Amino acid sequence: MATYQISPASGTAGHPSKAPDLKCVSVVVDFSSTTNVANDVFECITLPANTYVVTAGIDIITADTAGNSGTIALGDGADVDRYISTAATTSAGLMTIRAQAGAGSMGTTSIGYGTYAATDTIDMVVSTGAVNCVVRVFALTADFGGYAGDSDGQVVTFA
């Protein structure tokens, strides 16, 4: 079995300046500006095709005072609680983000990350009862589409 070395070597030469960056995208949602009810979906962050979401979460800026036992979850069209399981919004601060799949702390069904080959959105769902909190939804995303999408060619040599 042969071992092929990459040229140029790894390090800064292996991460050219035009390489896609990790991005932290966020949006503030003020639920008091809406008349929301259970099962309403808020499409918060648009994800372009070929995006990997390292993690996503919700920071409660102003706690819920609506008194409806309202809860929210964070996910996408395929899994409504991919990032955050349904939880109350009555305390300010960061909501508990799901552990990566297979982590013992959350069982083997947790997700906590997402791979999107096609355009999608990160969605916040009002799970039970109306809420009036103010939250920041955020996602740490990476573009895995390359410089020219799927038409990229090999730019290194192996010897």
C-alpha positions, -999 to 999 in steps of 0.1 A, spaced: 0 0 0 14 34 -10 13 67 9 9 98 -12 21 131 2 3 163 -7 20 193 -22 19 220 -12 22 208 23 -5 214 49 -6 245 71 -13 280 57 -5 267 22 -33 241 27 -58 268 37 -57 294 10 -71 329 18 -99 324 -7 -112 293 12 -147 296 26 -148 308 62 -169 295 92 -197 320 98 -218 328 128 -251 340 115 -279 353 138 -313 369 139 -333 385 167 -370 375 170 -393 395 191 -424 373 197 -443 402 212 -445 417 176 -465 387 165 -497 369 174 -482 335 177 -499 302 187 -488 266 192 -472 250 161 -463 283 144 -430 280 125 -406 309 122 -381 304 94 -352 323 110 -320 316 91 -317 307 54 -290 282 45 -276 280 10 -270 246 -6 -238 229 5 -239 242 40 -228 223 71 -242 236 104 -217 229 132 -243 239 158 -272 262 162 -289 277 193 -312 302 210 -301 329 234 -331 342 253 -326 380 256 -359 388 273 -377 360 291 -413 350 283 -440 366 306 -471 356 286 -482 330 312 -492 304 286 -466 278 295 -452 285 261 -422 265 248 -401 266 216 -378 242 197 -351 248 171 -347 226 140 -354 225 103 -380 210 79 -367 175 84 -363 176 122 -382 202 142 -358 198 172 -325 190 155 -307 217 176 -329 224 206 -356 202 221 -388 218 232 -381 240 262 -396 268 283 -385 304 276 -391 318 311 -354 324 319 -330 346 301 -298 330 288 -286 303 264 -310 274 259 -296 238 261 -282 228 227 -285 191 218 -254 170 221 -239 156 189 -254 123 178 -244 94 199 -232 115 229 -240 97 261 -255 128 276 -285 129 252 -288 93 240 -282 81 205 -310 100 188 -296 135 194 -285 154 164 -271 189 172 -257 195 137 -269 195 101 -257 189 65 -277 207 38 -271 197 2 -301 219 -9 -313 253 3 -331 251 36 -340 271 67 -333 268 104 -368 270 120 -380 279 154 -413 263 164 -437 276 190 -444 242 206 -470 249 232 -488 282 239 -481 317 227 -448 333 239 -438 370 241 -400 366 247 -372 381 227 -346 356 214 -315 355 193 -313 325 170 -277 317 158 -259 291 137 -223 284 132 -221 274 95 -195 263 70 -197 263 32 -186 229 18 -194 238 -18 -157 247 -27 -146 276 -48 -166 268 -79 -192 244 -66 -190 209 -80 -169 220 -109 -138 224 -87 -107 206 -100 -78 193 -81 -54 221 -71 -26 201 -54 -4 173 -65 2 139 -48 36 122 -51 
